[in-house]
Amino acid sequence: MLILECPYCGLHADETELAPGGEAHLKRFGPGSSDDDFEGYLFMRENPKGVHFERWRHANGCGKWFHAARDTNTLEVFGTYSAQTTEPPQDIKDKISARRPGWTWREFA
């Protein structure tokens, strides 16, 4: 079972207390964007076997959104952090690099 720590309230919650929100760190395009940019935002998602960054909501707790870095193959959680950050914190990227040398995910590594 997937267990994540909410970075806001500090509780360790299993996946039944959380609501998944899809891929994290997507670049959103607003009015006036090209059709290709909007199509990419709507439909082009990473689906890796390995390191992935996701959005989660602590639905049965504080109700706040946060990001989680985890391995989709092993369910190993590298860390959670605030949803207001534009890229994963360096300590989480270092932890991933120590466990998965050479990993990549979009523009992060």
N, C-alpha and C positions, 0 to 999 in steps of 0.2 A: 504494500500500500504506500502511496506517495504521501509523505509528510513534509509540510513546508512551515517555516517560521515566519509569522507575520512581522515585518520590520516595524510596524507602527505600535501594535499592542504587545508584541513579544511572545504571543502564544504559539505553540506548536500545534498546527491543525492538520488533520488528515484530509484527504481529497473530498470527503463527504461534507466537510464544513466550508469548502471553497467552491468558487465558480470560475471555470476557465474562461479566459478572454482572448485566446488566440496568441498570435505572434507579437512579440514586443519590438519596440524601436522601429516601427514602420514610418516612413516619410509620407505624411498626408498632403494631398494636393487639394487646393480650394477652387473656388470659381475662377474660370478663365484658364484652367489647366488644359493641356492637350488631351486628346482622347487616349493616346498611348500611356501618358502618365496616370490618368485616372483608371484605365484598365489594369495597369500594373499594381496600383494601390488596392484595387478590389480583388484581383484574382491571383497575383503572383506571390506565393508564400513559400517559405522554406519548409521542407519536410525531411529533415535530416535523420539519419541513423547516427546519433552521437550528440554533440553539444548543441543545445537549443536555448533560446531566450523567450520566455513566455510571460503573458499578463495573467494575473490571478486576482480574484476579489475574495476577501475574507467575509463571505456572505453571512455565515452564522456567528460572526464575531463583531469586529469593529466596523465592517462594511466597506473598508477602504481597498483601493486597487494597489497592487504592487507587482514588481517584476521578479521572476525566478530564473536562475540559470541552472540547467540540469542536463543530464545525459538521457536521451530518449531510449537508449538501448538498455541501460542498466538501472535507470531511475535514480542514479546518484545525484544528489542536490549539491551544487557548488555554492549556493548562497541566494539570498533574497535581498531586495533593495527597493527603495522608493520608486514609484511609477513616474515621478516628476524628473527623473534623471534622463539625460539624452543618450547616454551610453553606459555600459556596465562599469561599475567601480573597478579601479585598478587591482584591488586586493582579490576580487572575484576572478578577474582575468588571469592574475598570477596563480591562483589556486587551480584554475582549469589548465593552464600551461604546465603546471607541475604534474598533474595527473594525465593529461592528454597532450603530449608534446606535438607541435605542428598543427593544432586545431585551427580552424577558421570558421567564421560565421558572418555572412555579409561582409561589411567592412571592418569588423572587429577581429582581433587576433592577439 
